[in-house]
Amino acid sequence: MLHMSWNTIKEIHKKYLKKRYSKPDLKYVRLIAIDEFAVHKGQKYMTVVYDIESKRAIYVSEGRSEESLKKFWKRIKRSKSKLEAASMDMCGAYIASVIKSDLSISIVFDKFHIISNMNKVLDQIRRFIYKSEKMIEMRKVIKGLRWILLKCSGSLDESRNEKQRLEQALEMNKPLAQAYYLKEELHQLWEQESKEEAKKFLTSWIEKARSTKNPLLIKFSNTLISHKSGILNWYKYRINTGCLEGFNNKIKVLKRKAYGYRDIEYFSLRIYSLHKLRYALL
């Protein structure tokens, strides 16, 4: 309409965004969520820090390493923010970065990522059983069972005989039954009355998992042991990365609408301003 080049319009927009969003106010930030998203599938990632209370992105950086968060911790220190807790998955780089920041921040491991990791273990056990099973009838029962196993017991579709198919498979295979019932029981970890009760429950669950002698379940239980304090911190700070997962979907839409961004700084500024755009998902 104005007979101006795309680059000129972009630079005008970038200048405006820089003025408004390049230095987010961090003074009152208490609770954050940290996660990564793919810029190019399987090739390049970016880290985003999300303020859970104000529902906005407050930091964006290239990569998903310890270095990715270094500038953020410096900004937090300069702003004299009373940051209390950070929700994240069990990514070693982010955990190390929080510890090395020298800030008294409680790490809260996201419960949905923990359940997701348990689902992956259950699926690995299912695949192993299917490959090693020689009886054709048993293979038929296990085949196509993946999504039924990963569903919560209350979500099984009666019209598709999902409950009957599940019960049949569990009756025929003890290792699969053990893994499935442990997966279902793990949900109760976040339904206890107190942190102390949750601690007892987690200890009991780990003992049950280890008693199966299944190497995959033992490995997963060892992961829970090493991340125990961060898991139980949920009872003090009931936060998760769910809000950030939703925000990451907005970022994907933003990226898709533009067919990708060559200017990473401009892309980051667009992410900072996303909370203001009600039409971001259109």
N, C-alpha and C positions, 0 to 999 in steps of 0.2 A: 504493500500500500504506500509506503513512504519512499520506495526505490532506494533502500539502504541495504548494504550487505549483511548477511547473517552474522559475520564476525563483529561488525560494528554494534549491532543490537546486543550480542552476547556480552561485549565489553561494557556496554552501558549497564546491563543487568548485573554483571559481575561487580561493578563499582558500587552499585546500590546495595547489593547483598553484603559486600565487604564492610560497608559503613554500618550496616545494621546488625550483622551476625558474626563477624570474624572474631569477636571477643565476648563470648557468652558470659553472663554474670554467674560466678560459681559460689558466691558468698553464702547462700542459703541452701546449698546442696547437701542433703543428708543421706539419701539412699539412691544408689545407682545400679544399673545393669550393664554388663559388658559382654559383647558378643562380636563375631565377625560375619562378614557377608562376602560372597564372591563377586568380584568386578568382572572377571572373565572366568567362565566355568573351569575349575580345576587348575587354573594358572595363577591368578592374582587375587589377593584378598585385601580387605580393609577392615579396620577395627572401629567400632562405634561404641561410645559411652552414652548412656541414656539416663536422664534424671527421671526417676520413677514418679516423684511427686508432681513436678511441673509438666511431665509428659513431653519432653523435648530432647533432642540430641544436643549434647554439650561438648562433645569432642569426637573428631573423626581423624583417622590416621591411616596411612598405607601400611600393609603388612598385618601379621597377627603374632608378633613376637613380643618379648619383654621390652624391646626398644620402642615398640609402637605406642606404649603408654607413658614413656618417660616424661614427655613434655606435659602431659596431663597432670601428673603428680606435682610438677613444678608450679603449674598454674594453681592447683589446689592449695599448695603451701603459700603462694603469694596472696591468694584471695582470703586466707585465714578461714577457710570453710570448715564447718564442723561435720565433715563427712564421717558417717558411722559404719555403713555396711555396703558391700558390693555383692550382687547376685551374679553368678556366672556358671558355666559348665565346668567340668573338671580338666580344663586345659592347663597343662603344666606351665606354659609360658605366662599366662595371665596370673596364675597363682604366685609364681616367682616374682612377677612384677609388683604385685600388691605387697608381698613380704619385704621386698627390697626398697619399697617406697618410704620406709621409716614412718609411716602413718599408722595410727591405731585403728585400722579398719577391720571389721569382722567380715570374713568371707562366708557367704551363704550359697551353697551349691544348689543349683536349680533342680527341683524334684522331677520335673518333666524329662530332663536329660538323664537323670538316674534311672527312671522307669524305661526310657528309650534304650539305654545301655543294657538293661536287664532283658528287654524284648529281643535285642540282638543276640544275646547269649542263648535265649530260648530257641531262636531261629537257627542258630549254629548247631545246637543239639538236635533239632528236628532234621536238618540236612544230613548230619552225620549218621543218624539212625536210618534215614531213608537210603543212603548210599551203602551202608553195611548190611541192611536187611536183605535176606535171600528169599524169604517167603513172598510170593507174588501177592497173596491176599493182604498181607500186612503192608506191603508197599502201596497197594491201592488205597488202604485206609489213611496212610500218612500223606499221600500225594494230594496236593491242593488244600492242605490243612493250615497253611501258614497264617492267613488272615484271621481264621477262627481262633487259633492259639493266641494271637496278639490282641484280640478283642477282650474287653472286660467281660466277666461272666454274665453281668446284667445286661449286656448289649447284644447277646446272641439272638439271631433271628430264628424264631420257632418255625416260621413258614418254610424256611429252607433246611430244616432239620439240622441246624448247626449244633445244637446242644447234644443231640443223639450221636452225631459224627464225632464230636469232641470226646464224649464219654466212652465211646467205643475204642478210640485211639488210646486214651489214657489207661483203660483197663488192660489193653494188650501190651503196653510198654511202660515199665516202671520208671526208667530214667526220664522219659518225657513227662510222665505224671508228676514226678518230684519237682522238675523245673517249672512246670505250669503252676502248680499250687504255691510254690515259692514266689513266683511272679505275682500271683493274685494277692498273696499275703503281704508283699512288700508295700502295697498301696496303703496299708494300715499304719505305716510308720509315721505318716503326717496326720493321723487322726487320734493320736494319744492325748491324754489330758494335760500332760506336762512334759518338760524336757527330760526329767528323770525317768518318767514312764517310757518315753521314746527311746532313751538310752538302753533301758532293760530290754525293750522290744527288739532293738537293732542287734544287741548282743545275742539274744535268743535266735534271731533270724540267721545271723552269721554262723552260729553253731549248727543249725539245721542244714544250711547250705554246705558246710564243710563235711558234715556227716554223710552226705551223699557220695563222697569220694569222686565226684565228677570234676575233672580238672578245670573245665570252663566255669563251673559254679564256684569252685575254690578260688580261682583267679579273680572272679568278680567280687567275692566276699572279701578278699585281700584288699581290693581297691576301696571298698566301703570302709574297711578298718583304717586305712591310711588317710581317708578323708572324713573321718567320723565327726570331728569338731565342726567342720563346715556344714555337714548335713544337719547336725543337731542345732546349729545356729538359727535354723528356720523358726525355732520356737521362741526366739527373741526378736528376730526381724522376719516377719512373715511376708517375704518378698520372693519373686521369681523373675525369670527373663521373658515371661509370656508377653508382657507389654512391648518389649523390644523385638520379639519375634514378629508381632503385628506391624511394628514400625519398619522392620526390615522388608516386609512385603510392600510397603509404600515405596521404599528405596528401589526395589526391583521394578515396580511400575514406572517410577521416575526414569530409571535407566532404560527401560524398554521403549518408553515414549520418545526418547531422544536417540534410540539406536546406539546407545553407549556414549561415553564422554572421553574425549582426548585430553581435555584440560581437567586434571584431577582437583586442582584448587577450586575451580568453578563447580565441579560436581560436589565437593565437600560443602561449599556454601549453600548449594541447593538443598542438601540434606539438613543443614542447620535450620533452614527456613520451612522445612516440610510441615512442622506442627501448626503453621499458620495457614496452610493450604487445605481447605475443606474439600476441594475437588481433586485431591492427590490420587484417589483411587478410581476416578472416572476414566 
